[in-house]
Amino acid sequence: MPLEPYIDAHSHIWTPDIHHYPLAKGFAVGDMNPKSFTAEELLAICRPSNVGRVNLIQMSYYEFDNSYMLDMIALYPDRFVGTAIIDPLSDDPASAMRALAPRGVRAFRIQPQYSKQPPAHWLEPQGYRAMFAETAKSQQVLSCLIGPDGIPEVDRMCSAFPNTPVIIDHLARIGVDGNIVDADVLALCNLAQHPRVYVKVGAFYALGKKKPPYTDLAPLIRRVLQAFGSRRLMWESDCPFQVVDHKYEESIALVRNHLDFLNNDDRDWILGRTAEKLLFSQIPG
């Protein structure tokens, strides 16, 4: 039986089974909201919206222990690939990246929190330079969790490593405070000069007015589309956070039904083909 056609480029999963999958230092069971969002719970939510495959994002509750995500990729290899988190300040992050490749890990989440640097300098640690160099060779991907203040560092490193594929998560969180600032949109769109930079279009529940059908975000998405083209955009739900107070269907419906400036080809790329090409094809092993 063929899988449902769409791909969710970004969802987290976790399990209440903290005995087999202990939480990282600094996290408690009370931090998990919802208390449970397993692989099976994700599939039960996404499949009715015709989403058959998902790029799983390692959850911060586990920090650098990717075990639960890796086990779910192994259990559902036709459904999932993964974006792992490794310590950029470790002795040899490139070796850790290579070791995870055969296990379905196609990308690595990077952010200022793990470099222990302010956003203006967040990619300066040598470990992140090693990760950019490794992905330039392996064609795994670096996935950036940043706000607009982290964009200049991405620009600098993409100039230094033009062959490294890079994704900007959550539209660079533009509008997370309710305001879509033109200078921030311009900064994000300027990253389109780097041909290997992609953007995840999603986390709508957290941006702008934060109310479905999220059409207030249409001007932002249109500008990003004009800059990058649909072949460098991919839809993401950012579950389970999308479904705490909102619905999964409301997220995908914005792209599928409510953006009249998208043609059918645009929708095909944003809702699946970009993620398939970048994250589900040619998995190194």
C-alpha positions as CSV (number, residue, x, y, z in Angstrom):
1,M,0.0,0.0,0.0
2,P,1.5,3.4,-1.0
3,L,2.2,5.9,1.7
4,E,0.2,9.1,2.1
5,P,1.8,11.7,-0.3
6,Y,2.8,14.6,1.9
7,I,5.9,15.0,4.1
8,D,6.1,16.8,7.4
9,A,9.6,18.2,7.6
10,H,9.6,18.8,11.3
11,S,8.0,17.1,14.2
12,H,9.2,16.0,17.7
13,I,8.4,12.8,19.5
14,W,8.9,11.7,23.0
15,T,7.7,8.9,25.3
16,P,6.6,8.8,29.0
17,D,8.8,5.8,29.4
18,I,11.6,7.6,31.2
19,H,13.1,4.4,32.5
20,H,14.2,3.2,29.0
21,Y,14.6,6.8,27.7
22,P,15.8,9.0,30.6
23,L,15.5,12.8,30.4
24,A,18.6,14.9,30.1
25,K,20.0,16.7,33.1
26,G,17.9,19.8,33.9
27,F,14.6,18.4,32.6
28,A,11.8,16.8,34.6
29,V,8.6,15.0,33.7
30,G,6.6,18.1,34.4
31,D,8.4,19.8,31.5
32,M,6.9,17.4,29.0
33,N,3.8,19.0,27.4
34,P,1.9,17.0,26.3
35,K,3.0,14.2,28.7
36,S,3.3,11.8,25.8
37,F,3.8,12.2,22.0
38,T,5.1,8.9,20.7
39,A,5.8,7.9,17.2
40,E,2.5,6.1,17.1
41,E,0.6,9.2,18.4
42,L,2.2,11.3,15.7
43,L,1.3,8.9,12.9
44,A,-2.3,8.8,14.2
45,I,-2.5,12.6,13.9
46,C,-0.6,13.1,10.6
47,R,-1.9,10.3,8.4
48,P,-5.5,11.6,8.2
49,S,-4.1,14.7,6.7
50,N,-2.4,12.6,4.0
51,V,1.1,13.0,5.6
52,G,2.9,9.7,5.3
53,R,6.5,10.5,6.2
54,V,8.1,12.8,8.8
55,N,11.5,14.2,9.5
56,L,11.8,13.7,13.3
57,I,13.6,16.4,15.2
58,Q,15.5,15.3,18.3
59,M,13.7,16.7,21.4
60,S,15.6,18.9,23.8
61,Y,14.3,16.8,26.7
62,Y,16.9,14.2,25.7
63,E,19.6,16.7,24.6
64,F,22.4,14.6,23.0
65,D,20.9,11.2,23.6
66,N,19.1,10.5,20.3
67,S,18.1,6.9,21.4
68,Y,14.3,7.2,21.2
69,M,14.3,9.0,17.8
70,L,16.8,6.4,16.4
71,D,14.7,3.5,17.7
72,M,11.6,4.9,16.1
73,I,13.4,5.4,12.8
74,A,14.5,1.7,13.0
75,L,10.9,0.6,13.8
76,Y,9.3,2.6,11.0
77,P,12.0,3.0,8.4
78,D,9.5,3.8,5.6
79,R,8.0,6.6,7.6
80,F,10.8,8.4,9.4
81,V,14.2,10.0,9.0
82,G,15.8,12.1,11.7
83,T,17.5,15.3,12.6
84,A,19.8,14.5,15.5
85,I,21.5,16.8,18.1
86,I,25.2,16.3,18.9
87,D,27.4,18.3,21.1
88,P,29.3,20.9,18.9
89,L,31.8,21.4,21.7
90,S,32.8,17.7,21.8
91,D,36.2,16.5,20.7
92,D,35.1,15.2,17.3
93,P,31.6,16.1,16.2
94,A,32.3,15.0,12.6
95,S,32.8,11.4,13.7
96,A,29.5,11.4,15.6
97,M,27.8,12.7,12.4
98,R,29.3,9.9,10.3
99,A,28.3,7.3,12.9
100,L,24.6,8.4,12.8
101,A,24.3,8.5,9.0
102,P,23.5,4.8,8.5
103,R,20.8,5.0,11.2
104,G,18.6,7.3,9.1
105,V,19.9,10.6,10.4
106,R,19.9,13.1,7.6
107,A,20.3,16.3,9.5
108,F,21.6,17.9,12.7
109,R,19.9,20.6,14.7
110,I,22.3,23.5,15.5
111,Q,21.5,26.5,17.7
112,P,23.2,29.1,19.9
113,Q,22.2,27.2,23.1
114,Y,24.6,24.4,22.3
115,S,27.5,26.6,21.2
116,K,27.1,28.6,24.5
117,Q,27.6,31.8,22.5
118,P,25.4,34.8,21.9
119,P,23.5,34.8,18.6
120,A,26.0,37.3,17.1
121,H,28.8,34.8,17.5
122,W,26.9,31.5,17.7
123,L,28.8,29.7,14.9
124,E,32.3,30.6,16.0
125,P,33.1,27.4,18.0
126,Q,35.5,25.1,16.1
127,G,33.0,22.3,16.4
128,Y,30.5,24.0,14.3
129,R,33.1,24.7,11.7
130,A,33.9,21.0,11.7
131,M,30.2,20.2,11.2
132,F,29.9,22.6,8.3
133,A,32.9,21.0,6.7
134,E,31.6,17.5,7.3
135,T,28.2,18.2,5.8
136,A,29.8,19.8,2.8
137,K,31.2,16.3,2.1
138,S,28.5,14.0,3.3
139,Q,25.5,16.1,2.1
140,Q,23.8,15.6,5.4
141,V,22.1,18.8,6.4
142,L,22.5,21.4,9.2
143,S,19.1,22.6,10.5
144,C,19.2,26.0,12.3
145,L,17.0,26.9,15.2
146,I,17.5,30.7,15.3
147,G,15.7,34.0,15.4
148,P,16.6,36.9,13.1
149,D,19.6,37.8,15.2
150,G,21.2,34.5,14.3
151,I,20.9,35.0,10.5
152,P,24.2,37.0,10.0
153,E,26.3,34.1,11.3
154,V,24.5,31.6,9.0
155,D,25.3,34.0,6.1
156,R,29.0,34.1,7.1
157,M,29.3,30.3,7.4
158,C,27.4,29.7,4.1
159,S,29.8,31.9,2.4
160,A,32.7,30.0,3.8
161,F,31.1,26.6,3.1
162,P,29.0,27.0,-0.1
163,N,28.4,23.3,-0.5
164,T,26.9,22.7,2.9
165,P,23.1,22.2,2.8
166,V,21.4,24.4,5.5
167,I,17.8,24.6,6.6
168,I,16.3,27.6,8.5
169,D,13.6,26.3,10.8
170,H,10.3,28.0,11.5
171,L,10.8,30.9,9.1
172,A,13.6,32.1,11.4
173,R,10.9,32.6,14.1
174,I,9.9,35.9,12.4
175,G,6.8,37.1,14.1
176,V,7.1,35.0,17.2
177,D,6.5,38.2,19.2
178,G,3.4,39.0,17.1
179,N,5.3,41.5,14.9
180,I,6.6,40.7,11.4
181,V,9.5,43.2,11.0
182,D,10.5,44.0,7.5
183,A,14.2,44.1,8.2
184,D,14.0,40.5,9.6
185,V,12.1,39.3,6.5
186,L,14.8,41.0,4.3
187,A,17.6,39.3,6.3
188,L,16.0,35.9,5.8
189,C,15.3,36.4,2.1
190,N,18.9,37.6,1.6
191,L,20.1,34.1,2.6
192,A,18.6,32.9,-0.8
193,Q,21.8,34.1,-2.4
194,H,23.3,30.9,-1.0
195,P,21.9,28.1,-3.3
196,R,22.1,25.4,-0.6
197,V,19.9,27.2,1.9
198,Y,16.4,26.0,2.5
199,V,13.6,27.3,4.7
200,K,11.0,25.4,6.7
201,V,7.5,27.0,6.4
202,G,5.6,26.2,9.5
203,A,5.2,26.5,13.3
204,F,2.2,28.8,12.3
205,Y,0.7,28.4,15.8
206,A,3.6,30.4,17.2
207,L,4.0,33.2,14.6
208,G,2.1,36.4,13.9
209,K,-1.5,36.5,15.3
210,K,-1.1,32.8,16.2
211,K,-4.7,32.0,15.1
212,P,-5.9,29.7,12.4
213,P,-6.3,29.9,9.5
214,Y,-3.0,31.8,9.8
215,T,-3.6,33.9,6.7
216,D,-1.9,36.9,8.3
217,L,1.4,35.1,7.6
218,A,0.6,35.0,3.8
219,P,2.7,38.2,3.0
220,L,5.7,36.7,4.8
221,I,5.4,33.4,3.1
222,R,5.0,35.1,-0.3
223,R,8.2,37.1,0.1
224,V,10.1,34.0,1.2
225,L,8.7,32.1,-1.8
226,Q,9.8,34.9,-4.2
227,A,13.3,34.8,-2.8
228,F,13.9,31.1,-2.5
229,G,11.4,29.5,-4.9
230,S,9.2,26.6,-3.9
231,R,11.9,24.0,-4.5
232,R,13.8,25.3,-1.5
233,L,10.8,25.5,0.9
234,M,9.3,22.7,2.9
235,W,6.2,22.6,5.1
236,E,6.6,21.6,8.8
237,S,4.0,21.2,11.5
238,D,6.3,21.5,14.5
239,C,4.2,18.9,16.3
240,P,3.3,18.3,19.0
241,F,3.3,22.0,19.8
242,Q,1.0,22.6,16.8
243,V,-1.6,20.4,18.4
244,V,-1.5,21.5,22.0
245,D,-4.1,24.3,21.4
246,H,-4.5,24.1,17.6
247,K,-5.1,21.3,15.1
248,Y,-2.7,19.5,12.7
249,E,-5.0,20.0,9.8
250,E,-5.0,23.7,10.3
251,S,-1.3,23.9,9.7
252,I,-1.2,21.9,6.5
253,A,-4.4,23.6,5.2
254,L,-2.7,27.0,5.1
255,V,-0.3,25.8,2.4
256,R,-2.7,23.4,0.7
257,N,-5.8,25.6,0.6
258,H,-5.4,29.2,1.6
259,L,-2.3,30.7,-0.2
260,D,-3.7,31.8,-3.5
261,F,-0.3,32.8,-4.9
262,L,0.8,29.1,-4.9
263,N,0.3,27.1,-8.0
264,N,0.0,23.3,-7.9
265,D,3.7,22.8,-8.6
266,D,4.5,25.1,-5.7
267,R,2.3,23.1,-3.4
268,D,3.8,19.8,-4.5
269,W,7.3,21.0,-3.7
270,I,6.5,22.6,-0.4
271,L,4.3,19.8,0.9
272,G,6.6,17.0,-0.1
273,R,9.0,17.1,-2.9
274,T,11.6,19.4,-1.4
275,A,11.8,17.4,1.8
276,E,11.9,14.2,-0.2
277,K,14.8,15.3,-2.3
278,L,16.8,16.9,0.6
279,L,16.0,14.6,3.5
280,F,14.6,11.3,2.2
281,S,16.8,10.6,-0.8
282,Q,20.4,9.4,-1.0
283,I,20.7,8.7,2.7
284,P,24.4,8.1,3.3
285,G,25.4,4.8,4.7
